Amino acid sequence: MRYFVLILLIPLALCAQAVTGRRAGATPPPPPPPTPAADLASLEGQVLNALGGTPLRKATVRLNGGPAAAGARNTYSATTDGSGRFAIGGVEPGTYSVNASHTGFLGMNYNARSPGAGGTPLELGRAQKSTGIDFRLVPQGVVTGKITDEDGDPMENVQVQLMHLVLCPGQEATPAGKYRVHQRFG
């Protein structure tokens, strides 16, 4: 019974504390006025296949971040057209992370050296129009095959692992010329 009373009293105490923390008759500050349309930023670019440079249609480009002001949007997105081009307008000035994704490809951050690596934040100023925001997406890989015994018959229950050979910084190859092997799980 004592615990039941405590459970009821704790929310009441917190509510009373919040009410006494406010001054009587005080109103919250008004939200900042909306950014004038002429001061909103925009960006455009293209999403391409890293192998061959063909345009990727229906890729998604997202901006995340921006100002933390009340009422300000912090996420924008666009889908590429048939020529892999995208345009995003009406963006609040601020700093954003930008990334592109497409089914069957590895996602890429703006100015990243490789898929999955951190990119460069994009700073958009008042009325700024950024162009040339391009992405080259790497297609996902598929490994197929058939494992057979010495007679050419299929083998059952064979475990297959993909390994990534890496020469660790500060280490040299062994005398046999082999590298240190690190398993990579994707």
Backbone as a printed PyTorch tensor [residue, N CA C, xyz], in Angstrom:
tensor([[[  0.8200,  -1.1830,   0.0000],
         [  0.0000,   0.0000,   0.0000],
         [  0.8720,   1.2590,   0.0000]],

        [[  1.9850,   1.1870,   0.7640],
         [  2.8800,   2.3290,   0.8660],
         [  3.4760,   2.6540,  -0.5000]],

        [[  3.8280,   1.6380,  -1.3000],
         [  4.3940,   1.8470,  -2.6290],
         [  3.3650,   2.4540,  -3.5820]],

        [[  2.1250,   2.0500,  -3.4080],
         [  1.0540,   2.5900,  -4.2420],
         [  0.9120,   4.0950,  -4.0120]],

        [[  0.9830,   4.5220,  -2.7630],
         [  0.8730,   5.9410,  -2.4270],
         [  2.0710,   6.6930,  -3.0040]],

        [[  3.2720,   6.1230,  -2.9160],
         [  4.4630,   6.7580,  -3.4820],
         [  4.3450,   6.9330,  -4.9900]],

        [[  3.8310,   5.9250,  -5.6500],
         [  3.6850,   5.9890,  -7.1070],
         [  2.7270,   7.1160,  -7.4870]],

        [[  1.7080,   7.3620,  -6.6840],
         [  0.7760,   8.4510,  -6.9570],
         [  1.3590,   9.8180,  -6.6010]],

        [[  2.1690,   9.9020,  -5.5570],
         [  2.6890,  11.1820,  -5.0930],
         [  3.8320,  11.7090,  -5.9580]],

        [[  4.6390,  10.8610,  -6.5350],
         [  5.7820,  11.3110,  -7.3290],
         [  5.3360,  12.1450,  -8.5300]],

        [[  4.3730,  11.6850,  -9.3740],
         [  3.9390,  12.5420, -10.4830],
         [  3.3300,  13.8630, -10.0170]],

        [[  2.5980,  13.8490,  -8.8800],
         [  2.0160,  15.0860,  -8.3760],
         [  3.1010,  16.0620,  -7.9410]],

        [[  4.1520,  15.5680,  -7.3030],
         [  5.2490,  16.4330,  -6.8660],
         [  5.9680,  17.0250,  -8.0720]],

        [[  6.1980,  16.2250,  -9.0910],
         [  6.8610,  16.7270, -10.2910],
         [  6.0120,  17.7730, -10.9910]],

        [[  4.7300,  17.5580, -11.0490],
         [  3.8250,  18.5200, -11.6880],
         [  3.8170,  19.8300, -10.9080]],

        [[  3.7710,  19.7610,  -9.5770],
         [  3.7710,  20.9710,  -8.7470],
         [  5.0770,  21.7260,  -8.9110]],

        [[  6.1780,  20.9980,  -9.0180],
         [  7.4810,  21.6300,  -9.2020],
         [  7.5360,  22.3740, -10.5310]],

        [[  6.9790,  21.7920, -11.5870],
         [  6.9730,  22.4380, -12.8940],
         [  6.1120,  23.6930, -12.8750]],

        [[  4.9860,  23.6640, -12.1540],
         [  4.0880,  24.8160, -12.1000],
         [  4.7360,  25.9540, -11.3150]],

        [[  5.3910,  25.6450, -10.1770],
         [  6.0040,  26.7110,  -9.3840],
         [  7.2400,  27.2750, -10.0750]],

        [[  7.8300,  26.5450, -10.9880],
         [  9.0030,  27.0250, -11.7180],
         [  8.6370,  28.1300, -12.6990]],

        [[  7.3830,  28.2240, -13.1070],
         [  6.9290,  29.2660, -14.0330],
         [  6.4440,  30.4700, -13.2420]],

        [[  6.6710,  31.6290, -13.7540],
         [  6.1530,  32.8360, -13.1060],
         [  4.6810,  32.9850, -13.4810]],

        [[  3.9290,  33.4880, -12.5660],
         [  2.5080,  33.6930, -12.8240],
         [  2.3380,  34.7210, -13.9300]],

        [[  1.5330,  34.4230, -14.8870],
         [  1.2370,  35.3360, -15.9740],
         [  2.2890,  35.3690, -17.0700]],

        [[  3.3990,  34.6490, -16.9060],
         [  4.4580,  34.6550, -17.9280],
         [  4.0370,  33.7810, -19.1020]],

        [[  4.3230,  34.2520, -20.2820],
         [  3.9980,  33.4740, -21.4840],
         [  5.3030,  33.0230, -22.1320]],

        [[  5.2720,  31.8760, -22.7700],
         [  6.4930,  31.4170, -23.4280],
         [  6.8660,  32.3640, -24.5610]],

        [[  8.1600,  32.4560, -24.8770],
         [  8.5620,  33.3690, -25.9570],
         [  7.9540,  32.9110, -27.2810]],

        [[  7.6130,  33.8610, -28.1310],
         [  7.0070,  33.4850, -29.4090],
         [  8.0230,  32.7790, -30.2940]],

        [[  7.5580,  31.8860, -31.1600],
         [  8.4880,  31.2110, -32.0680],
         [  9.0870,  32.2300, -33.0340]],

        [[ 10.2920,  31.9550, -33.5130],
         [ 10.8930,  32.8950, -34.4570],
         [ 10.0630,  32.9570, -35.7350]],

        [[ 10.0910,  34.1100, -36.3970],
         [  9.3060,  34.2220, -37.6290],
         [  9.8600,  33.2790, -38.6910]],

        [[  9.0160,  32.8240, -39.6050],
         [  9.5020,  31.9270, -40.6480],
         [ 10.5280,  32.6410, -41.5350]],

        [[ 11.4650,  31.8670, -42.0340],
         [ 12.4780,  32.4160, -42.9220],
         [ 11.8110,  32.8570, -44.2170]],

        [[ 12.0910,  34.0680, -44.6760],
         [ 11.4910,  34.5170, -45.9390],
         [ 11.8960,  33.5890, -47.0810]],

        [[ 10.9920,  33.3750, -47.9970],
         [ 11.2380,  32.4590, -49.1200],
         [ 12.4980,  32.8410, -49.8960]],

        [[ 12.7820,  34.1200, -49.9960],
         [ 13.9680,  34.5670, -50.7380],
         [ 15.2630,  34.1620, -50.0350]],

        [[ 15.2050,  33.8660, -48.7280],
         [ 16.4010,  33.4990, -47.9720],
         [ 16.6110,  31.9910, -47.8640]],

        [[ 15.6730,  31.1960, -48.3790],
         [ 15.8120,  29.7480, -48.3080],
         [ 16.8530,  29.2690, -49.3190]],

        [[ 17.5560,  28.2120, -48.9580],
         [ 18.6210,  27.6650, -49.7980],
         [ 18.0900,  26.5370, -50.6700]],

        [[ 18.9200,  26.1170, -51.6310],
         [ 18.5630,  24.9780, -52.4850],
         [ 19.8420,  24.2520, -52.8920]],

        [[ 19.6870,  23.0340, -53.3160],
         [ 20.8300,  22.2770, -53.8290],
         [ 20.3580,  21.3470, -54.9230]],

        [[ 21.2840,  21.0080, -55.7970],
         [ 20.9770,  20.0800, -56.8850],
         [ 22.2330,  19.3220, -57.2640]],

        [[ 22.0190,  18.1830, -57.8610],
         [ 23.1390,  17.3390, -58.2590],
         [ 22.6470,  16.1160, -58.9950]],

        [[ 23.4880,  15.0820, -58.9830],
         [ 23.1810,  13.8750, -59.7290],
         [ 23.6890,  12.6640, -58.9690]],

        [[ 22.9890,  11.5320, -59.1240],
         [ 23.3990,  10.2660, -58.5300],
         [ 23.7290,   9.3190, -59.6750]],

        [[ 24.9510,   8.7720, -59.6280],
         [ 25.4460,   7.9090, -60.7110],
         [ 25.8960,   6.5640, -60.1590]],

        [[ 25.9110,   5.5680, -61.0450],
         [ 26.4850,   4.2650, -60.7310],
         [ 27.9990,   4.4320, -60.7820]],

        [[ 28.7030,   4.0360, -59.7240],
         [ 30.1560,   4.1890, -59.6750],
         [ 30.8440,   3.3450, -60.7410]],

        [[ 30.2060,   2.2780, -61.1820],
         [ 30.7750,   1.4290, -62.2380],
         [ 30.1450,   1.8340, -63.5640]],

        [[ 30.8350,   2.6250, -64.3270],
         [ 30.3320,   3.0180, -65.6380],
         [ 29.7390,   4.4040, -65.6890]],

        [[ 29.3430,   4.9700, -64.5590],
         [ 28.8380,   6.3380, -64.5390],
         [ 27.4370,   6.5280, -65.0820]],

        [[ 26.6540,   5.4630, -65.1990],
         [ 25.2880,   5.6280, -65.6990],
         [ 24.4150,   6.2670, -64.6200]],

        [[ 23.4730,   7.1150, -65.0190],
         [ 22.5950,   7.7730, -64.0460],
         [ 21.6970,   6.7610, -63.3350]],

        [[ 21.4260,   7.0220, -62.0590],
         [ 20.5250,   6.1670, -61.2900],
         [ 19.2120,   6.9050, -61.0480]],

        [[ 18.1460,   6.3990, -61.6330],
         [ 16.8380,   6.9980, -61.4040],
         [ 16.2320,   6.3720, -60.1500]],

        [[ 15.3600,   7.1020, -59.5110],
         [ 14.6720,   6.6830, -58.2920],
         [ 15.6080,   6.4930, -57.0990]],

        [[ 16.7580,   7.1570, -57.0990],
         [ 17.6150,   7.1780, -55.9120],
         [ 17.0590,   8.2280, -54.9620]],

        [[ 17.2890,   8.0580, -53.6850],
         [ 16.8150,   9.0100, -52.6840],
         [ 17.9870,   9.8030, -52.1260]],

        [[ 17.8450,  11.1180, -52.0960],
         [ 18.8460,  12.0020, -51.5090],
         [ 18.1980,  12.6650, -50.2980]],

        [[ 18.8840,  12.6030, -49.1330],
         [ 18.3330,  13.1500, -47.8930],
         [ 19.2830,  14.1670, -47.2690]],

        [[ 18.7050,  15.2190, -46.7200],
         [ 19.4250,  16.2060, -45.9150],
         [ 18.8980,  16.0700, -44.5020]],

        [[ 19.7880,  15.9880, -43.5300],
         [ 19.4000,  15.9040, -42.1240],
         [ 20.2150,  16.9180, -41.3390]],

        [[ 19.5840,  17.5770, -40.3960],
         [ 20.2860,  18.5450, -39.5510],
         [ 19.6350,  19.8920, -39.6530]],

        [[ 20.4530,  20.9090, -39.8510],
         [ 19.9330,  22.2530, -39.9980],
         [ 19.6660,  22.9230, -38.6730]],

        [[ 18.9280,  24.0210, -38.6950],
         [ 18.6990,  24.7940, -37.4700],
         [ 17.8100,  24.0430, -36.4880]],

        [[ 18.0290,  24.3260, -35.2120],
         [ 17.2320,  23.6770, -34.1770],
         [ 16.0850,  24.5660, -33.7270]],

        [[ 15.8060,  25.6140, -34.4670],
         [ 14.7400,  26.5400, -34.0910],
         [ 13.3820,  25.8450, -34.1430]],

        [[ 12.5140,  26.2700, -33.2550],
         [ 11.1710,  25.6880, -33.2260],
         [ 10.4720,  25.9470, -34.5470]],

        [[  9.8400,  24.9390, -35.0620],
         [  9.0890,  25.0790, -36.3020],
         [  9.9300,  24.9140, -37.5560]],

        [[ 11.2490,  24.8360, -37.4280],
         [ 12.1100,  24.6820, -38.6090],
         [ 12.2030,  23.2050, -38.9820]],

        [[ 12.1100,  22.9370, -40.2600],
         [ 12.2780,  21.5520, -40.7280],
         [ 13.7380,  21.1680, -40.5790]],

        [[ 13.9940,  19.9010, -40.2990],
         [ 15.3780,  19.4670, -40.2170],
         [ 15.6700,  18.2690, -41.1160]],

        [[ 14.7040,  17.8540, -41.9110],
         [ 14.9030,  16.7650, -42.8550],
         [ 14.2510,  17.1400, -44.1820]],

        [[ 15.0030,  16.9490, -45.2420],
         [ 14.5100,  17.1930, -46.6040],
         [ 14.9200,  15.9950, -47.4450]],

        [[ 14.1530,  15.7030, -48.4770],
         [ 14.5340,  14.5960, -49.3550],
         [ 14.0120,  14.8360, -50.7620]],

        [[ 14.6220,  14.1120, -51.6930],
         [ 14.2030,  14.1750, -53.0970],
         [ 14.5170,  12.8320, -53.7340]],

        [[ 13.8310,  12.5480, -54.8350],
         [ 14.0640,  11.3440, -55.6230],
         [ 14.5920,  11.7720, -56.9840]],

        [[ 15.5910,  11.0340, -57.4710],
         [ 16.1910,  11.4070, -58.7530],
         [ 15.2640,  11.0820, -59.9130]],

        [[ 15.4250,  11.8480, -60.9880],
         [ 14.6280,  11.6340, -62.1970],
         [ 15.3260,  10.6050, -63.0980]],

        [[ 14.8590,  10.4730, -64.3250],
         [ 15.4090,   9.4980, -65.2730],
         [ 16.8690,   9.7230, -65.6170]],

        [[ 17.3630,  10.9430, -65.4420],
         [ 18.7770,  11.2070, -65.7320],
         [ 19.6060,  11.2600, -64.4500]],

        [[ 19.0360,  10.7730, -63.3530],
         [ 19.7620,  10.7200, -62.0850],
         [ 19.8680,  12.0550, -61.3820]],

        [[ 19.1780,  13.0740, -61.8650],
         [ 19.2820,  14.4190, -61.2860],
         [ 18.2480,  14.6240, -60.1740]],

        [[ 18.6260,  15.4370, -59.2050],
         [ 17.7200,  15.7940, -58.1150],
         [ 17.8590,  17.2760, -57.8150]],

        [[ 16.8360,  17.8370, -57.2190],
         [ 16.8480,  19.2270, -56.7660],
         [ 16.0040,  19.3020, -55.4990]],

        [[ 16.5360,  20.0040, -54.5060],
         [ 15.8120,  20.2170, -53.2540],
         [ 15.8050,  21.7120, -52.9950]],

        [[ 14.6300,  22.2790, -52.8820],
         [ 14.4920,  23.7130, -52.6370],
         [ 13.7970,  23.9760, -51.3200]],

        [[ 13.7520,  25.2380, -50.9210],
         [ 13.0670,  25.6250, -49.6960],
         [ 13.7480,  25.1380, -48.4430]],

        [[ 15.0930,  25.0700, -48.4560],
         [ 15.8510,  24.5400, -47.3250],
         [ 16.2470,  25.6830, -46.3900]],

        [[ 15.9620,  25.5090, -45.1050],
         [ 16.3940,  26.4850, -44.0930],
         [ 17.9220,  26.5450, -44.1070]],

        [[ 18.5120,  27.7280, -44.0570],
         [ 19.9750,  27.8160, -43.9920],
         [ 20.4950,  27.0900, -42.7490]],

        [[ 21.6210,  26.4090, -42.8760],
         [ 22.2030,  25.6720, -41.7560],
         [ 23.1760,  24.6230, -42.2540]],

        [[ 23.6180,  23.7760, -41.3390],
         [ 24.5710,  22.7070, -41.6510],
         [ 23.8290,  21.3850, -41.6980]],

        [[ 24.0510,  20.6410, -42.7750],
         [ 23.3320,  19.3880, -42.9990],
         [ 24.2830,  18.2580, -43.3430]],

        [[ 23.8980,  17.0450, -42.9580],
         [ 24.5420,  15.8560, -43.5050],
         [ 23.6860,  15.4530, -44.7050]],

        [[ 24.3430,  15.0630, -45.7850],
         [ 23.6350,  14.7170, -47.0220],
         [ 24.0570,  13.3100, -47.4190]],

        [[ 23.0860,  12.4860, -47.7780],
         [ 23.4190,  11.1360, -48.2370],
         [ 22.4770,  10.7080, -49.3480]],

        [[ 22.9570,   9.7390, -50.1160],
         [ 22.1750,   9.1830, -51.2240],
         [ 22.0730,   7.6790, -51.0420]],

        [[ 20.9320,   7.1180, -51.4470],
         [ 20.7390,   5.6710, -51.3530],
         [ 19.8750,   5.2020, -52.5180]],

        [[ 20.0410,   3.9360, -52.8450],
         [ 19.2610,   3.3130, -53.9110],
         [ 19.2790,   1.8130, -53.6630]],

        [[ 18.1580,   1.1620, -53.8860],
         [ 18.0870,  -0.2800, -53.7150],
         [ 19.1270,  -0.9650, -54.5970]],

        [[ 19.8790,  -1.8790, -54.0260],
         [ 20.9020,  -2.6160, -54.7710],
         [ 22.2590,  -1.9290, -54.7930]],

        [[ 22.3740,  -0.7850, -54.0810],
         [ 23.6330,  -0.0400, -54.0280],
         [ 23.9680,   0.2890, -52.5830]],

        [[ 25.2420,   0.5080, -52.3110],
         [ 25.6660,   0.9180, -50.9850],
         [ 25.4230,   2.4160, -50.8260]],

        [[ 24.8600,   2.8170, -49.7050],
         [ 24.5920,   4.2270, -49.4490],
         [ 25.8910,   5.0180, -49.3620]],

        [[ 25.8060,   6.3040, -49.6490],
         [ 26.9960,   7.1450, -49.6700],
         [ 26.6890,   8.5020, -49.0480]],

        [[ 27.5860,   8.9800, -48.1960],
         [ 27.4850,  10.3200, -47.6240],
         [ 28.2120,  11.3030, -48.5320]],

        [[ 27.8180,  12.5620, -48.4620],
         [ 28.4160,  13.6070, -49.2890],
         [ 29.9120,  13.7200, -48.9940]],

        [[ 30.7120,  13.6770, -50.0470],
         [ 32.1750,  13.7870, -49.9950],
         [ 32.8580,  12.6630, -49.2220]],

        [[ 32.2060,  11.5250, -49.0510],
         [ 32.8320,  10.3910, -48.3680],
         [ 33.7940,   9.6950, -49.3270]],

        [[ 34.8440,   9.1200, -48.7780],
         [ 35.8200,   8.4160, -49.6170],
         [ 35.3470,   7.0250, -50.0150]],

        [[ 34.4730,   6.4520, -49.1970],
         [ 33.9730,   5.1150, -49.5020],
         [ 32.5800,   4.9600, -48.9020]],

        [[ 31.8090,   3.9700, -49.3660],
         [ 30.4700,   3.7430, -48.8110],
         [ 30.5480,   3.4600, -47.3120]],

        [[ 29.6280,   4.0190, -46.5800],
         [ 29.5860,   3.8020, -45.1370],
         [ 30.5290,   4.7000, -44.3540]],

        [[ 31.4290,   5.4070, -45.0220],
         [ 32.3540,   6.3090, -44.3350],
         [ 31.6560,   7.6380, -44.0580]],

        [[ 32.1660,   8.3450, -43.0720],
         [ 31.6100,   9.6570, -42.7540],
         [ 31.8650,  10.6300, -43.8940]],

        [[ 30.9520,  11.5070, -44.1040],
         [ 31.0990,  12.4900, -45.1690],
         [ 31.3980,  13.8650, -44.6120]],

        [[ 31.2850,  14.8430, -45.4680],
         [ 31.5080,  16.2370, -45.0970],
         [ 30.1630,  16.9150, -44.8990]],

        [[ 29.9670,  17.6030, -43.7770],
         [ 28.7150,  18.3550, -43.6220],
         [ 28.6330,  19.4450, -44.6860]],

        [[ 27.4310,  19.7280, -45.1140],
         [ 27.2040,  20.7450, -46.1340],
         [ 26.6020,  21.9730, -45.4510]],

        [[ 27.3010,  23.0990, -45.5600],
         [ 26.8380,  24.3580, -44.9750],
         [ 26.0680,  25.1270, -46.0370]],

        [[ 24.8040,  25.3870, -45.7850],
         [ 23.9780,  26.1520, -46.7060],
         [ 23.6650,  27.5110, -46.0920]],

        [[ 24.0690,  28.5800, -46.7780],
         [ 23.8340,  29.9370, -46.3080],
         [ 22.5100,  30.4810, -46.8200]],

        [[ 22.1960,  31.6860, -46.4200],
         [ 20.9580,  32.3380, -46.8500],
         [ 20.9510,  32.4970, -48.3640]],

        [[ 19.8840,  32.0690, -48.9890],
         [ 19.6510,  32.1910, -50.4320],
         [ 20.7310,  31.5150, -51.2670]],

        [[ 21.4660,  30.5800, -50.6840],
         [ 22.5370,  29.8910, -51.4080],
         [ 21.9640,  28.7990, -52.3070]],

        [[ 22.4990,  28.7070, -53.5050],
         [ 22.1190,  27.6420, -54.4330],
         [ 23.3650,  26.7980, -54.6900]],

        [[ 23.4020,  25.6090, -54.0910],
         [ 24.5410,  24.7030, -54.2560],
         [ 24.2750,  23.7640, -55.4190]],

        [[ 25.2260,  23.6830, -56.3280],
         [ 25.1020,  22.7730, -57.4690],
         [ 26.2850,  21.8130, -57.4560]],

        [[ 26.1810,  20.7680, -58.2440],
         [ 27.2730,  19.8060, -58.3420],
         [ 27.3850,  18.8990, -57.1320]],

        [[ 26.2930,  18.6900, -56.4220],
         [ 26.2800,  17.7690, -55.2810],
         [ 26.0410,  16.3780, -55.8650]],

        [[ 27.1300,  15.7290, -56.2630],
         [ 27.0290,  14.4570, -56.9810],
         [ 27.4470,  13.2850, -56.1000]],

        [[ 26.8370,  12.1470, -56.3570],
         [ 27.1240,  10.9100, -55.6410],
         [ 27.4070,   9.8070, -56.6540]],

        [[ 28.3710,   8.9640, -56.3590],
         [ 28.6590,   7.7690, -57.1580],
         [ 28.4540,   6.5680, -56.2450]],

        [[ 27.3420,   5.8550, -56.4670],
         [ 26.9980,   4.7220, -55.6060],
         [ 27.5870,   3.4310, -56.1460]],

        [[ 28.1210,   2.6340, -55.2390],
         [ 28.7390,   1.3570, -55.5820],
         [ 27.6760,   0.2590, -55.5260]],

        [[ 27.5490,  -0.5310, -56.6020],
         [ 26.5580,  -1.6210, -56.5720],
         [ 26.9160,  -2.6620, -55.5170]],

        [[ 25.8940,  -3.2210, -54.8980],
         [ 26.1220,  -4.3140, -53.9620],
         [ 26.5790,  -5.5350, -54.7460]],

        [[ 27.3770,  -6.3570, -54.1310],
         [ 27.8950,  -7.5420, -54.8060],
         [ 27.1130,  -8.7900, -54.4630]],

        [[ 27.1950,  -9.7530, -55.3380],
         [ 26.5680, -11.0510, -55.1300],
         [ 27.5880, -12.1110, -55.5090]],

        [[ 27.7480, -13.0810, -54.6460],
         [ 28.6610, -14.1790, -54.9300],
         [ 27.8080, -15.4140, -55.1630]],

        [[ 27.9840, -16.0250, -56.3170],
         [ 27.2440, -17.2500, -56.6170],
         [ 28.2390, -18.3140, -57.0550]],

        [[ 27.8180, -19.5190, -57.0160],
         [ 28.6930, -20.5920, -57.4640],
         [ 28.1770, -21.9450, -57.0240]],

        [[ 28.9470, -22.9350, -57.3220],
         [ 28.5860, -24.3090, -56.9910],
         [ 29.8420, -24.9900, -56.4920]],

        [[ 29.7640, -25.6380, -55.3500],
         [ 30.9210, -26.3250, -54.7780],
         [ 30.7760, -27.8070, -55.0650]],

        [[ 31.8090, -28.3470, -55.6870],
         [ 31.7830, -29.7610, -56.0770],
         [ 32.9790, -30.4940, -55.4850]],

        [[ 32.8500, -31.8020, -55.4140],
         [ 33.9860, -32.6100, -54.9650],
         [ 34.8790, -32.9250, -56.1520]],

        [[ 35.9040, -33.7410, -55.9400],
         [ 36.8640, -34.0380, -57.0090],
         [ 36.2500, -34.7680, -58.2010]],

        [[ 35.0580, -35.3580, -58.0140],
         [ 34.3760, -36.0300, -59.1200],
         [ 33.3770, -35.1170, -59.8310]],

        [[ 33.2610, -33.8860, -59.3660],
         [ 32.3390, -32.9540, -59.9980],
         [ 30.9280, -33.0210, -59.4330]],

        [[ 30.7190, -33.8090, -58.3820],
         [ 29.3990, -33.9120, -57.7590],
         [ 29.2110, -32.7880, -56.7390]],

        [[ 27.9760, -32.2350, -56.6460],
         [ 27.7310, -31.1580, -55.6740],
         [ 27.9750, -31.6440, -54.2470]],

        [[ 28.5600, -30.7840, -53.4290],
         [ 28.7960, -31.1080, -52.0190],
         [ 27.7030, -30.4600, -51.1760]],

        [[ 27.3350, -31.1240, -50.0870],
         [ 26.2970, -30.6100, -49.2020],
         [ 26.9120, -30.0410, -47.9300]],

        [[ 26.1850, -29.1140, -47.3300],
         [ 26.5340, -28.5480, -46.0290],
         [ 27.9590, -27.9960, -45.9610]],

        [[ 28.3750, -27.3320, -47.0120],
         [ 29.6930, -26.7180, -47.0340],
         [ 29.5500, -25.2670, -46.5880]],

        [[ 30.3810, -24.8520, -45.6520],
         [ 30.3440, -23.4730, -45.1720],
         [ 31.2420, -22.6040, -46.0450]],

        [[ 30.7140, -21.4590, -46.4690],
         [ 31.4590, -20.5230, -47.3020],
         [ 31.5380, -19.1940, -46.5640]],

        [[ 32.7430, -18.6170, -46.5130],
         [ 32.9220, -17.3210, -45.8680],
         [ 33.6670, -16.3990, -46.8140]],

        [[ 33.2370, -15.1400, -46.8260],
         [ 33.9610, -14.1210, -47.5750],
         [ 34.9560, -13.4800, -46.6300]],

        [[ 36.1810, -13.3380, -47.0600],
         [ 37.2290, -12.7480, -46.2370],
         [ 37.7920, -11.5350, -46.9560]],

        [[ 38.2680, -10.6130, -46.1770],
         [ 38.8630,  -9.3920, -46.7080],
         [ 40.3260,  -9.3890, -46.2710]],

        [[ 41.2390,  -9.3930, -47.2080],
         [ 42.6530,  -9.3700, -46.8730],
         [ 43.0880,  -7.9340, -46.6150]],

        [[ 43.7370,  -7.7310, -45.4630],
         [ 44.1370,  -6.3910, -45.0740],
         [ 45.5660,  -6.4340, -44.5650]],

        [[ 46.3970,  -5.5140, -45.0340],
         [ 47.7210,  -5.3320, -44.4610],
         [ 47.5640,  -4.2440, -43.4190]],

        [[ 47.7120,  -4.6180, -42.1550],
         [ 47.5010,  -3.6780, -41.0630],
         [ 48.6150,  -2.6360, -41.0530]],

        [[ 48.2980,  -1.3830, -40.7400],
         [ 49.3250,  -0.3370, -40.6860],
         [ 50.4140,  -0.7040, -39.6830]],

        [[ 51.6560,  -0.4810, -40.0500],
         [ 52.7820,  -0.7640, -39.1680],
         [ 53.2380,  -2.2050, -39.2110]],

        [[ 52.5710,  -3.0380, -40.0070],
         [ 52.9760,  -4.4400, -40.1080],
         [ 53.3920,  -4.7290, -41.5360]],

        [[ 54.2670,  -5.6810, -41.6660],
         [ 54.7230,  -6.0680, -42.9930],
         [ 54.1630,  -7.4390, -43.3330]],

        [[ 54.2180,  -7.7520, -44.6020],
         [ 53.7790,  -9.0880, -45.0330],
         [ 54.7290, -10.1170, -44.4410]],

        [[ 54.2060, -11.3020, -44.1810],
         [ 55.0370, -12.3770, -43.6410],
         [ 56.0190, -12.8410, -44.7050]],

        [[ 57.0600, -13.5860, -44.3200],
         [ 58.0280, -14.0660, -45.3230],
         [ 57.3770, -14.8480, -46.4530]],

        [[ 56.2580, -15.4970, -46.1670],
         [ 55.5910, -16.2600, -47.2200],
         [ 54.7860, -15.3400, -48.1310]],

        [[ 54.7600, -14.0350, -47.8140],
         [ 54.0340, -13.0880, -48.6550],
         [ 52.5530, -13.0190, -48.3230]],

        [[ 52.1450, -13.6250, -47.2100],
         [ 50.7280, -13.6200, -46.8480],
         [ 50.4200, -12.4010, -45.9940]],

        [[ 49.2000, -11.9540, -46.0850],
         [ 48.7450, -10.8270, -45.2910],
         [ 47.9610, -11.3260, -44.1040]],

        [[ 47.8330, -10.4690, -43.1190],
         [ 46.9810, -10.7820, -42.0000],
         [ 45.5290, -10.8200, -42.5030]],

        [[ 44.7600, -11.7730, -42.0580],
         [ 43.3800, -11.9150, -42.5170],
         [ 42.4290, -11.4690, -41.4280]],

        [[ 41.5230, -10.5870, -41.8070],
         [ 40.4760, -10.1360, -40.8970],
         [ 39.1520, -10.4810, -41.5410]],

        [[ 38.2980, -11.1230, -40.7690],
         [ 36.9830, -11.4540, -41.3190],
         [ 36.1120, -10.2220, -41.2820]],

        [[ 35.3810, -10.0240, -42.3210],
         [ 34.5320,  -8.8570, -42.4290],
         [ 33.0860,  -9.3120, -42.4980]],

        [[ 32.2910,  -8.8690, -41.5580],
         [ 30.8800,  -9.2280, -41.5730],
         [ 30.1050,  -8.0400, -42.0800]],

        [[ 29.1940,  -8.2520, -43.0250],
         [ 28.4490,  -7.1400, -43.6000],
         [ 27.0800,  -7.1850, -43.2890]]])
